[in-house]
Amino acid sequence: IRRLFSLIERDGKALKNEEDKQIMERWLTRVRKITTAYTAAMFPILGLFLASPAIPKVLDFIKPLNETRALIYLYETEYFVDQDAYYVPILIHTYMTVPLSVGSIVFFDNMLGTFIHHACAMLEILRFGQIKFSFVGDKMLKFFNFFSNYLQRIHLDAEIKRIDNPVRLDRIRKNIIRCIHMHQNSLE
């Protein structure tokens, strides 16, 4: 988990373009809303689940029966003791373990959602953001059509037929390499 957070931090520091930062912020806002809603839904449900053993006691108070109502256990388990005689210790054990389990599940679900949204943001930045080729030659347009989604915003006005400037050619190569590295990091 620490390594994934360091990768997210590294990717965040690598964003230089304002549009890229806006894309990342939009995805972060989205994941914040989703994880908040998920957490806000899970813990009240947990509270209702934990309150379910009290239902027989409440019903005995509201509408008593001539017989004892069955006890409600939160989950089936075997402690190799008489469960009715040790109902309260079993219930206390359940009250201590279930919130820990649900809390861990919610935490890891939220982390997974955060990592997935980060990867989606990085791939969207690659799709809409990093490199733009403005080639004039038809052959190169057909060849680079495959890369058109990834390679959109280099902002170079180079014609493929006349890339005799080594600095310009080097800049194109570096941007392509940077794009490939971002893609590999997103898949990591």
Secondary structure in CASP SS format (residue, H / E / C, confidence):
PFRMAT SS
TARGET T0000
AUTHOR 0000-0000-0000
METHOD secondary structure of the structure
MODEL  1
I C 1.00
R H 1.00
R H 1.00
L H 1.00
F H 1.00
S H 1.00
L H 1.00
I H 1.00
E H 1.00
R H 1.00
D H 1.00
G H 1.00
K H 1.00
A H 1.00
L C 1.00
K C 1.00
N C 1.00
E H 1.00
E H 1.00
D H 1.00
K H 1.00
Q H 1.00
I H 1.00
M H 1.00
E H 1.00
R H 1.00
W H 1.00
L H 1.00
T H 1.00
R H 1.00
V H 1.00
R H 1.00
K H 1.00
I H 1.00
T H 1.00
T H 1.00
A H 1.00
Y H 1.00
T H 1.00
A H 1.00
A H 1.00
M H 1.00
F H 1.00
P H 1.00
I H 1.00
L H 1.00
G H 1.00
L H 1.00
F H 1.00
L H 1.00
A H 1.00
S H 1.00
P H 1.00
A H 1.00
I H 1.00
P H 1.00
K H 1.00
V H 1.00
L H 1.00
D H 1.00
F H 1.00
I H 1.00
K C 1.00
P C 1.00
L C 1.00
N C 1.00
E C 1.00
T C 1.00
R C 1.00
A C 1.00
L C 1.00
I C 1.00
Y C 1.00
L C 1.00
Y C 1.00
E C 1.00
T C 1.00
E C 1.00
Y C 1.00
F C 1.00
V C 1.00
D C 1.00
Q C 1.00
D C 1.00
A C 1.00
Y C 1.00
Y H 1.00
V H 1.00
P H 1.00
I H 1.00
L H 1.00
I H 1.00
H H 1.00
T H 1.00
Y H 1.00
M H 1.00
T H 1.00
V H 1.00
P H 1.00
L H 1.00
S H 1.00
V H 1.00
G H 1.00
S H 1.00
I H 1.00
V H 1.00
F H 1.00
F H 1.00
D H 1.00
N H 1.00
M H 1.00
L H 1.00
G H 1.00
T H 1.00
F H 1.00
I H 1.00
H H 1.00
H H 1.00
A H 1.00
C H 1.00
A H 1.00
M H 1.00
L H 1.00
E H 1.00
I H 1.00
L H 1.00
R H 1.00
F H 1.00
G C 1.00
Q C 1.00
I C 1.00
K C 1.00
F C 1.00
S C 1.00
F C 1.00
V C 1.00
G C 1.00
D H 1.00
K H 1.00
M H 1.00
L H 1.00
K H 1.00
F H 1.00
F H 1.00
N H 1.00
F H 1.00
F H 1.00
S C 1.00
N C 1.00
Y C 1.00
L C 1.00
Q C 1.00
R C 1.00
I C 1.00
H C 1.00
L C 1.00
D C 1.00
A C 1.00
E C 1.00
I H 1.00
K H 1.00
R H 1.00
I C 1.00
D C 1.00
N C 1.00
P H 1.00
V H 1.00
R H 1.00
L H 1.00
D H 1.00
R H 1.00
I H 1.00
R H 1.00
K H 1.00
N H 1.00
I H 1.00
I H 1.00
R H 1.00
C H 1.00
I H 1.00
H H 1.00
M H 1.00
H H 1.00
Q H 1.00
N H 1.00
S H 1.00
L H 1.00
E C 1.00
END
